[in-house]
Amino acid sequence: MHGNIHMGEKVVAITGGAQGIGRGIAYAFAEAGYSVSIADTAADAGDEAVAHIGKIGRRAIYEHVDVSRTDDVHRWIARTVRDLGAPDVLVNNAGINANKPFLELSVEDFDRVQGVNVRGTFLCSQAVARELVKAKRGGAIINIASTRAFMSEADTEAYTASKGGIVALTHGMAISLGGYGIRVNAVSPGWIETSDWQYSGRAKDPHHSDADNAQHPVGRVGVPDDIAKACLFLANDASFMTGQNIIIDGGMSVKMIYV
Ligand SMILES: NC(=O)c1ccc[n+]([C@@H]2O[C@H](COP(=O)([O-])OP(=O)(O)OC[C@H]3O[C@@H](n4cnc5c(N)ncnc54)[C@H](O)[C@@H]3O)[C@@H](O)[C@H]2O)c1
């Protein structure tokens, strides 16, 4: 049915879903009744996430995928369709950065970041949209951008360019896919603490200073669930929203600084 998520067992496909914010999103969708397909490059973490979702009582699969590679992405979406069904929701979450001094940033580093963050978002979105169009169903695509699409620290150009690209890709795809009942929105996290959401073998205790917390108007650093809640809203309760970007940063980016 165009414009709506179809009834029955719903499927979410999440890139970078093995750990970090993506793992938080995967668990939240599983808790909400979705089957989950995870694409990631961290197999140990992916297996752990799949086992956890099994305990929640939902179906889950892990596929070893570099989202910048066309063949990997097509293999992942074909397996997802075969094993779980065409994804009702795609969350483009996988992302990398390259924090190098601008004057020393190589073209290879720059391209690698665009390849994972921007090309990966394009490839996965196109593959899922083709399946939904084939199945004559609507759906929702959610792109994880960043407040860094709009503001910067020094020496983060590869990452900020990629996140700006993701925000623009979001409104572009929203227009191109609107007629097929596919809504496309972005979520831009601020500072999200992911230590508790890494592979258990690598997890470490998070520590935030009073200053870290105080620079957020809400008084704390974020957690993956803050982002997952927005993704669930965009997937399930936002049928009149497309092409938008929701900033979730505890108010950090609207705080005026005089020093
Ligand atoms: N944590 C934050 O404060 C923050 C803030 C703003 C935006 N974000 C964005 O949120 C998303 C998730 O960030 P995170 O902090 O959870 O990162 P993370 O590094 O903890 O997790 C990212 C996951 O993506 C996987 N991944 C990396 N490259 C991949 C590739 N080429 N193909 C498939 N999977 C790949 C990693 O293995 C990992 O499991 C990213 O897009 C990031 O830019 C994070």
The ligand as an SDF file (V2000), in Angstrom:
LIG
                    3D

 44 48  0  0  0  0  0  0  0  0999 V2000
   28.5020    8.6850   18.1200 N   0  0  0  0  0  0  0  0  0  0  0  0
   28.2810    9.9600   17.8310 C   0  0  0  0  0  0  0  0  0  0  0  0
   28.5020   10.8600   18.6650 O   0  0  0  0  0  0  0  0  0  0  0  0
   27.7380   10.3590   16.4680 C   0  0  0  0  0  0  0  0  0  0  0  0
   27.3640   11.6840   16.2580 C   0  0  0  0  0  0  0  0  0  0  0  0
   26.8340   12.0670   15.0310 C   0  0  0  0  0  0  0  0  0  0  0  0
   26.6710   11.1330   14.0260 C   0  0  0  0  0  0  0  0  0  0  0  0
   27.0520    9.8450   14.2470 N   0  0  0  0  0  0  0  0  0  0  0  0
   26.8400    8.8970   13.1420 C   0  0  0  0  0  0  0  0  0  0  0  0
   26.1270    7.7740   13.6000 O   0  0  0  0  0  0  0  0  0  0  0  0
   26.5030    6.6240   12.8610 C   0  0  0  0  0  0  0  0  0  0  0  0
   26.9690    5.5300   13.8130 C   0  0  0  0  0  0  0  0  0  0  0  0
   28.0460    6.0420   14.5800 O   0  0  0  0  0  0  0  0  0  0  0  0
   28.6090    5.2740   15.8700 P   0  0  0  0  0  0  0  0  0  0  0  0
   29.1720    6.3260   16.7650 O   0  0  0  0  0  0  0  0  0  0  0  0
   27.6240    4.3100   16.3880 O   0  0  0  0  0  0  0  0  0  0  0  0
   29.8630    4.5150   15.2020 O   0  0  0  0  0  0  0  0  0  0  0  0
   30.5220    3.1020   15.5940 P   0  0  0  0  0  0  0  0  0  0  0  0
   31.9040    3.1760   14.9920 O   0  0  0  0  0  0  0  0  0  0  0  0
   30.3920    2.8490   17.0490 O   0  0  0  0  0  0  0  0  0  0  0  0
   29.6460    2.0580   14.7930 O   0  0  0  0  0  0  0  0  0  0  0  0
   29.6320    2.0870   13.3890 C   0  0  0  0  0  0  0  0  0  0  0  0
   29.3590    0.6960   12.8750 C   0  0  0  0  0  0  0  0  0  0  0  0
   29.4390    0.7450   11.4400 O   0  0  0  0  0  0  0  0  0  0  0  0
   30.2590   -0.3090   10.9830 C   0  0  0  0  0  0  0  0  0  0  0  0
   30.8960    0.0690    9.7120 N   0  0  0  0  0  0  0  0  0  0  0  0
   31.9540    0.8920    9.5200 C   0  0  0  0  0  0  0  0  0  0  0  0
   32.2690    0.9630    8.2200 N   0  0  0  0  0  0  0  0  0  0  0  0
   31.3950    0.1510    7.5650 C   0  0  0  0  0  0  0  0  0  0  0  0
   31.2250   -0.1980    6.1950 C   0  0  0  0  0  0  0  0  0  0  0  0
   32.0250    0.2890    5.2470 N   0  0  0  0  0  0  0  0  0  0  0  0
   30.2180   -1.0470    5.8740 N   0  0  0  0  0  0  0  0  0  0  0  0
   29.3960   -1.5640    6.8440 C   0  0  0  0  0  0  0  0  0  0  0  0
   29.5260   -1.2660    8.1540 N   0  0  0  0  0  0  0  0  0  0  0  0
   30.5150   -0.4220    8.5080 C   0  0  0  0  0  0  0  0  0  0  0  0
   31.2630   -0.5410   12.1070 C   0  0  0  0  0  0  0  0  0  0  0  0
   31.8280   -1.8380   12.0510 O   0  0  0  0  0  0  0  0  0  0  0  0
   30.4030   -0.3370   13.3390 C   0  0  0  0  0  0  0  0  0  0  0  0
   29.7700   -1.5220   13.7630 O   0  0  0  0  0  0  0  0  0  0  0  0
   27.6100    7.0940   11.8960 C   0  0  0  0  0  0  0  0  0  0  0  0
   27.0390    7.4140   10.6460 O   0  0  0  0  0  0  0  0  0  0  0  0
   28.1290    8.3530   12.5540 C   0  0  0  0  0  0  0  0  0  0  0  0
   28.7170    9.2390   11.6320 O   0  0  0  0  0  0  0  0  0  0  0  0
   27.5870    9.4270   15.4340 C   0  0  0  0  0  0  0  0  0  0  0  0
  1  2  1  0
  2  3  2  0
  2  4  1  0
  4  5  1  0
  4 44  2  0
  5  6  2  0
  6  7  1  0
  7  8  2  0
  8  9  1  0
  8 44  1  0
  9 10  1  0
  9 42  1  0
 10 11  1  0
 11 12  1  0
 11 40  1  0
 12 13  1  0
 13 14  1  0
 14 15  2  0
 14 16  1  0
 14 17  1  0
 17 18  1  0
 18 19  2  0
 18 20  1  0
 18 21  1  0
 21 22  1  0
 22 23  1  0
 23 24  1  0
 23 38  1  0
 24 25  1  0
 25 26  1  0
 25 36  1  0
 26 27  1  0
 26 35  1  0
 27 28  2  0
 28 29  1  0
 29 30  1  0
 29 35  2  0
 30 31  1  0
 30 32  2  0
 32 33  1  0
 33 34  2  0
 34 35  1  0
 36 37  1  0
 36 38  1  0
 38 39  1  0
 40 41  1  0
 40 42  1  0
 42 43  1  0
M  CHG  2   8   1  16  -1
M  END
$$$$
